[in-house]
Amino acid sequence: MGVPFFFFAAAVNGCPFICGRNTAAILLEGAGFRRRKLRKELITGVVDSVERDEQFRSIDTRRRLALAQGLPVFSVDTKKKEPLGSLYRPGRCYSSAPQPVYDHDFPHLATGRLIPHGVYDLHRNEGFITLGTSRETSAFVCDAIALAWERHFAKCYPRASEILVLFDAGGANAARSLRFKEDLIALSQRLGLRLRIAHYPPYTSKWNPIEHRLFCHIERTWQGLIFDAPETALKAVERTRTDTGLRVTACILDTVYEIGRRCSDTFREIKDRFICHDERLGQWNYVVDANGFCN
């Protein structure tokens, strides 16, 4: 088979010419062309760039202060839902025989689904994944954080009185959700800790550290696997390792969560006793304390 050639419409001495791929690459580079990836930079919504940058600086300051004081800093998010069953997943993995799956990923072929929720410790470079089998709700998010603390992180921070938690601004942990804030108060009471909350501005969730420090490595571990049961995904998560020392713990949460749940009728009247918003960018920064006072 011969070397493929490229036809250039541009004329040399008034005549088009044909050349090989290496010559074409040199000519294109000389003309200012290069192979580029598409860049996700166009914002789909309206965001105040000044407030966005100020919030990023505020989060960075809070992170540095908490780490200097030895307080835990958790980056929290829910990964995309994963269907269970003999369904195709991109990537390859080692096996002793071919692994047949359905030729289409129709929803009715799935035997269930997983909702992977992650808590990433920025100080210790450790992650905790909760594999839910029901729905992604604010109650599920708070229960997953509680499990991560009680089963793994509490022993790492025995003297902690406060946790800095970094969330996205939307989804089940939306910054505007009163239901989520009510569940945060219950979480603070359950853990016996004060929660300092910081949300990344809308449309900036890809800068949440958990995305590129934990979830990307779990996705690599899951490549080419058939999720025939939640335990299969669980074992794969716990095998996740990196050269920089990342370690991951996981558990399965079978609790059934109802959608459409509303906050209590009296919550709007009493929420200021337990939630203290910052004077600046208070819509994204606040403290939750179940003891009824905020500093």
C-alpha positions in Angstrom: 0.0 0.0 0.0 1.4 3.3 -1.0 1.9 6.4 1.2 -1.3 8.6 1.2 -0.9 11.9 -0.6 -2.6 15.2 -0.1 -3.8 17.6 -2.8 -3.1 21.3 -2.2 -5.2 23.8 -3.9 -2.7 26.5 -3.2 -0.5 27.1 -6.2 3.2 27.1 -6.5 4.3 29.0 -9.5 0.6 29.0 -10.5 0.2 25.2 -10.4 -1.5 23.0 -7.7 0.7 20.2 -6.4 0.5 16.8 -4.6 2.7 15.9 -1.6 3.1 13.4 1.2 1.7 13.7 4.7 5.0 14.8 6.2 5.5 17.6 3.7 1.9 18.6 4.2 2.4 18.8 8.0 5.4 21.0 7.6 3.7 23.3 5.1 0.6 23.6 7.3 2.7 24.4 10.4 4.6 27.0 8.5 1.3 28.6 7.5 0.2 28.8 11.1 -2.1 25.7 11.2 -1.9 23.0 13.8 -4.1 20.2 15.1 -6.2 21.5 18.0 -8.8 20.2 20.4 -12.1 22.0 20.9 -12.0 24.1 24.0 -15.0 24.4 26.3 -14.8 28.1 27.0 -18.1 29.5 25.7 -20.4 30.1 28.7 -24.0 28.8 28.3 -25.4 31.1 30.9 -25.0 34.6 32.4 -22.2 34.8 35.0 -20.8 37.9 36.5 -17.1 37.5 35.7 -16.0 39.8 38.6 -18.0 37.8 41.2 -16.9 34.5 39.6 -13.2 35.4 39.9 -13.7 36.8 43.4 -15.4 33.5 44.5 -12.5 31.5 43.1 -10.0 33.6 45.1 -12.2 33.2 48.2 -12.3 29.5 47.9 -8.5 29.4 47.5 -8.0 31.5 50.6 -10.4 29.3 52.6 -8.7 26.2 51.4 -5.2 27.4 52.4 -6.4 28.6 55.8 -8.2 25.4 56.6 -5.2 23.3 55.5 -2.9 25.4 57.6 -5.2 24.8 60.7 -5.3 21.1 60.0 -9.0 21.2 59.2 -10.5 18.8 56.6 -11.2 20.2 53.2 -13.6 18.1 51.1 -14.4 18.5 47.5 -17.8 16.9 46.9 -19.8 16.0 43.8 -21.9 13.3 42.2 -20.5 11.5 39.2 -22.7 10.7 36.2 -25.1 7.8 36.7 -24.0 4.3 35.6 -26.5 1.7 34.2 -26.2 -1.9 35.5 -26.4 -4.9 33.2 -24.7 -6.3 30.1 -24.2 -2.9 28.5 -21.3 -1.5 26.5 -18.7 0.6 28.2 -15.8 2.3 26.3 -12.3 1.2 26.9 -10.5 -2.1 27.3 -9.6 -4.4 30.2 -7.8 -7.8 30.6 -10.0 -10.9 30.4 -9.5 -14.5 29.6 -12.4 -14.6 27.1 -14.5 -12.2 25.0 -17.0 -10.2 26.9 -20.3 -10.0 24.9 -22.7 -7.2 25.6 -25.9 -5.8 24.0 -25.4 -4.0 20.7 -27.6 -1.1 21.9 -27.8 0.7 25.3 -31.5 1.0 25.5 -32.7 1.9 29.1 -35.0 -1.1 29.4 -32.0 -3.4 29.0 -30.5 -2.1 32.3 -31.1 -4.1 35.5 -30.6 -1.0 37.7 -28.4 2.0 38.0 -25.6 3.4 40.2 -25.3 6.9 41.5 -21.6 7.4 42.4 -21.1 10.2 45.0 -17.6 11.2 45.8 -15.9 13.0 48.7 -12.3 13.9 48.0 -9.9 15.0 50.8 -7.6 17.6 49.4 -5.1 17.3 52.2 -4.7 13.6 52.4 -5.3 12.8 48.7 -7.9 10.2 49.6 -11.4 9.6 48.2 -14.5 8.0 49.4 -17.1 6.8 46.9 -20.7 6.0 47.9 -22.5 3.9 45.3 -26.2 4.7 45.6 -28.8 2.5 44.0 -31.9 4.8 44.3 -31.9 8.5 43.3 -29.7 11.6 43.6 -31.4 13.8 46.1 -30.1 16.3 48.7 -30.7 13.6 51.4 -28.6 11.2 49.5 -25.8 13.7 49.2 -25.8 14.4 52.9 -26.0 10.7 53.8 -23.0 10.0 51.5 -21.0 12.7 53.2 -21.9 11.3 56.6 -20.9 7.8 55.6 -17.6 9.1 54.3 -16.9 10.9 57.6 -18.1 8.1 59.9 -16.4 5.2 58.1 -13.2 6.8 57.0 -12.3 10.4 57.6 -13.3 10.8 61.3 -10.3 8.8 62.5 -8.0 11.0 60.4 -9.3 14.3 62.0 -10.1 13.4 65.6 -9.9 17.0 66.8 -11.7 18.7 64.0 -14.5 21.0 64.9 -15.3 22.2 61.4 -15.2 20.9 57.8 -14.8 23.1 54.7 -16.9 21.5 52.0 -16.7 22.5 48.3 -19.8 22.0 46.2 -21.0 22.8 42.7 -23.8 25.4 42.5 -26.5 23.2 41.0 -28.0 19.7 41.1 -29.0 18.0 44.3 -26.7 20.3 46.3 -27.8 23.6 44.6 -26.7 26.8 46.3 -30.3 28.1 46.2 -32.0 24.9 47.5 -33.7 25.3 50.9 -34.3 21.6 51.0 -30.5 21.0 50.7 -29.8 23.6 53.4 -32.2 21.9 55.8 -30.5 18.6 55.1 -27.1 20.3 55.8 -28.4 21.3 59.3 -29.3 17.6 60.0 -25.9 16.6 58.7 -24.2 19.1 61.0 -26.1 17.6 63.9 -25.4 14.1 62.9 -21.6 14.7 62.7 -21.4 17.1 65.6 -19.4 19.5 63.4 -19.8 22.9 62.0 -19.9 22.9 58.2 -18.4 25.8 56.2 -19.9 25.6 52.7 -18.4 27.1 49.5 -20.1 26.7 46.1 -18.3 27.0 42.8 -20.1 29.6 40.7 -22.6 28.3 38.0 -21.0 26.8 34.9 -17.6 26.3 36.6 -18.1 22.9 38.1 -15.2 21.4 36.0 -12.8 23.3 38.3 -14.1 21.4 41.3 -10.9 19.5 42.4 -12.8 16.1 42.6 -13.4 16.2 38.9 -9.7 15.9 37.9 -8.2 14.4 41.0 -10.7 11.5 41.7 -13.4 11.0 39.1 -11.1 10.9 36.1 -9.1 8.0 37.7 -12.2 6.1 38.7 -13.4 6.4 35.1 -10.1 5.0 33.9 -10.5 2.0 36.3 -14.0 1.4 35.1 -13.0 1.2 31.4 -14.3 -1.9 29.6 -16.0 -3.4 32.7 -19.4 -4.9 32.7 -21.4 -3.7 35.7 -23.4 -6.8 36.3 -23.9 -5.9 39.9 -23.0 -2.9 42.3 -20.3 -5.1 43.9 -18.4 -5.2 40.6 -18.2 -1.4 40.4 -17.3 -1.3 44.1 -14.3 -3.7 43.8 -13.0 -1.7 40.8 -13.3 1.6 42.7 -11.3 0.3 45.6 -8.5 -0.8 43.2 -8.1 2.8 42.0 -4.5 4.0 42.5 -2.2 6.7 41.2 1.5 7.3 41.3 0.9 10.4 43.5 -0.6 8.2 46.2 -4.3 8.4 45.7 -6.3 5.8 47.6 -10.0 5.3 47.4 -12.5 3.7 49.8 -16.1 2.8 48.7 -19.4 1.5 50.0 -22.9 0.7 48.6 -25.9 2.7 49.9 -29.2 0.9 49.3 -31.4 3.4 51.0 -34.4 4.4 48.9 -34.8 8.2 48.4 -38.0 9.9 47.5 -38.1 12.8 45.0 -40.3 15.9 45.3 -39.6 16.2 49.1 -40.1 19.8 50.4 -38.5 21.5 53.3 -40.6 22.0 56.4 -43.1 24.8 56.7 -41.2 26.5 59.5 -37.8 26.2 58.0 -37.8 29.7 56.4 -38.5 31.2 59.8 -35.8 29.4 61.7 -33.1 28.8 59.1 -31.2 32.0 60.1 -30.6 30.5 63.6 -28.5 27.7 62.0 -27.2 29.2 58.8 -25.0 32.2 58.6 -24.3 33.7 55.2 -21.2 35.7 54.5 -21.6 39.4 54.0 -19.9 39.1 50.6 -21.0 36.5 48.1 -23.3 35.0 50.7 -25.3 33.1 48.1 -22.3 30.9 47.7 -20.6 31.0 51.1 -22.2 30.2 54.4 -21.7 28.3 57.7 -24.1 25.6 58.9 -24.1 24.9 62.6 -26.8 22.7 64.2 -26.0 24.2 67.6 -27.7 27.3 66.6 -24.9 29.8 66.4 -22.5 30.8 63.6 -19.1 32.5 63.7 
